Amino acid sequence: MKKLILASTSPRRKELLEKEGFIFDIMSPDFDESLVNKTFSYKKIENIARNKCESVAKKIKEPALIISADTVVIYENNVMGKPKNFDESFKMLSLLNGNTHKVVTAICIKDTEKNKIIIKSDTSEVTFNKKDENEIKDYINNFKPFDKAGSYGIQEMDKSFINGIKGEYDNIVGMPIKMLKKMLDEITNPTN
């Protein structure tokens, strides 16, 4: 297989790929996600993943498979980004508290040699139990979730926060591994 490059600085994506035995380099994408509109659409999130991928593709010369991803938390069709501070974090988690929301990850893979791109999205649903204000504040103080969409990382949350999950757990962490493997197979072993 060609050299794999993960176009992401997310420690969670790195861990997920390492856990699956992937050997890869990491490059930081140059794309300002803050320019993106806050109303959700699959097209928008897939474009973000594509732009991240393309920004890394411009920097490399050798044949490679570049993997990029973008994960968003959606509540009532609004994208919940990364909170800037404690107050934003508390506001986000209070909205999600006792409710169901969606987590969508778009993956883009580019084969730089063939100049071929595939993009797909995966959606999971997460339902939170109702927690009191102090429990939410304790979570924020302990885990400082300011680098996470929706202001939480499911892998670090106490299980009592979670009522139920539909869909792939790894998607909620930031990289749906089953879908990624299928996409890698599709781009490296095309049937047509």
C-alpha positions in Angstrom: 0.0 0.0 0.0 1.1 3.6 -0.6 2.3 5.8 2.2 -0.7 6.7 4.4 -1.0 10.3 5.6 -3.5 11.4 8.3 -4.4 15.0 7.6 -5.4 15.7 11.2 -3.8 16.8 14.4 -6.6 15.1 16.5 -5.1 12.9 19.1 -8.3 10.8 19.1 -8.0 10.0 15.4 -4.3 9.2 15.8 -5.2 6.7 18.6 -8.0 5.1 16.7 -5.8 4.4 13.7 -2.9 3.2 15.8 -5.2 0.9 17.7 -6.2 -0.7 14.3 -2.5 -1.2 13.4 -2.3 1.5 10.7 1.2 2.9 10.0 0.9 6.5 8.9 2.4 10.0 9.0 0.6 13.0 10.3 0.3 16.3 8.6 -1.6 19.3 9.7 -4.2 20.6 7.2 -4.3 24.3 6.4 -8.0 25.0 6.3 -9.9 27.5 8.4 -13.1 25.6 9.5 -14.4 28.7 11.4 -15.5 30.1 8.0 -18.1 27.4 7.7 -21.8 28.2 8.2 -23.4 26.8 11.3 -26.5 25.1 9.8 -25.8 21.5 9.1 -25.6 19.8 5.7 -23.7 16.7 4.6 -22.4 18.6 1.7 -20.8 21.2 4.0 -19.1 18.7 6.3 -17.9 16.7 3.3 -16.4 19.8 1.7 -14.5 20.6 4.9 -13.0 17.0 4.9 -12.2 17.5 1.2 -10.5 20.9 1.8 -8.4 19.5 4.6 -7.3 16.6 2.4 -6.5 18.9 -0.6 -4.5 21.3 1.6 -2.2 18.4 2.6 -2.1 17.0 -0.9 -0.6 20.3 -2.1 2.4 19.9 0.2 3.5 16.4 -0.8 5.4 15.1 -3.8 5.5 11.3 -3.4 2.5 9.0 -4.1 0.3 8.7 -1.0 -3.2 8.0 0.4 -4.3 11.0 2.4 -7.0 10.6 4.9 -8.9 13.6 6.4 -12.0 13.8 8.5 -14.3 16.3 10.0 -16.6 15.5 12.9 -19.6 17.6 14.0 -22.2 17.4 16.7 -25.7 18.4 15.5 -28.5 19.3 17.8 -31.8 20.4 16.2 -30.0 20.8 12.8 -27.5 23.2 14.3 -23.8 22.4 14.3 -22.2 22.6 17.7 -18.5 23.4 17.2 -15.7 23.6 19.7 -16.4 25.8 22.7 -14.1 28.8 23.3 -14.4 28.8 27.1 -16.1 27.4 30.2 -19.4 29.3 29.6 -19.8 28.1 26.0 -19.0 24.6 27.1 -21.6 24.7 29.8 -24.2 26.1 27.4 -23.6 23.3 24.9 -23.7 20.5 27.4 -26.8 22.0 29.0 -28.6 21.9 25.5 -27.5 18.2 25.0 -28.4 17.3 28.6 -31.2 14.7 28.6 -31.6 14.9 24.8 -30.6 13.0 21.7 -28.1 14.5 19.2 -26.3 13.3 16.1 -22.6 13.0 15.5 -21.5 13.0 11.9 -18.0 12.3 10.6 -17.1 12.9 6.9 -14.0 11.1 5.7 -12.1 12.1 2.5 -9.4 9.9 1.0 -7.3 11.0 -1.9 -4.9 8.9 -3.9 -2.4 11.5 -5.0 -0.9 9.2 -7.7 -4.3 8.5 -9.4 -5.7 11.9 -8.4 -8.8 10.0 -7.2 -11.0 11.1 -4.3 -13.7 9.4 -2.3 -15.8 11.1 0.4 -18.4 9.5 2.7 -20.2 10.4 5.9 -21.3 8.3 8.9 -24.0 9.3 11.4 -24.4 8.1 15.0 -27.0 9.2 17.5 -26.2 9.8 21.2 -28.7 10.2 24.0 -27.6 11.8 27.2 -29.1 11.2 30.6 -30.3 14.2 32.5 -27.5 15.5 34.8 -27.5 18.3 37.3 -25.6 21.5 36.8 -22.8 20.5 39.2 -22.2 17.2 37.3 -21.8 19.1 34.1 -19.5 21.7 35.7 -17.4 18.9 37.2 -17.0 17.2 33.8 -15.9 20.5 32.2 -13.5 21.3 35.0 -12.0 17.8 35.0 -11.7 17.3 31.2 -11.5 20.8 29.7 -13.4 19.7 26.5 -12.6 22.9 24.6 -11.0 21.1 21.6 -14.0 18.9 21.0 -17.1 19.4 18.9 -20.1 19.6 21.1 -17.9 20.1 24.1 -17.4 16.4 25.0 -15.4 13.4 24.3 -17.5 10.2 24.7 -14.4 8.1 25.5 -13.7 10.2 28.7 -17.2 10.7 29.9 -18.5 8.9 32.9 -20.9 6.1 31.6 -23.7 7.6 33.7 -23.9 10.5 31.2 -24.8 8.2 28.3 -28.3 6.8 28.0 -27.8 5.2 24.6 -25.9 5.1 21.3 -27.1 4.2 17.8 -24.4 3.7 15.2 -20.6 3.3 15.3 -18.9 4.3 18.6 -15.7 5.2 16.8 -17.6 7.7 14.7 -18.5 9.6 17.9 -14.8 9.6 18.9 -13.9 11.1 15.5 -13.2 8.3 12.9 -15.6 5.6 11.9 -13.1 2.8 11.4 -15.4 0.3 9.6 -16.3 2.9 7.0 -12.6 4.0 6.7 -11.5 0.4 6.0 -14.2 0.0 3.3 -13.2 3.3 1.7 -9.5 2.3 1.7 -10.4 -1.0 0.1 -12.5 0.9 -2.5 -9.8 3.3 -3.5 -6.9 0.7 -3.6 -8.9 -2.1 -5.2 -11.3 -0.5 -7.6 -13.7 -2.9 -9.2 -14.1 -0.8 -12.4 
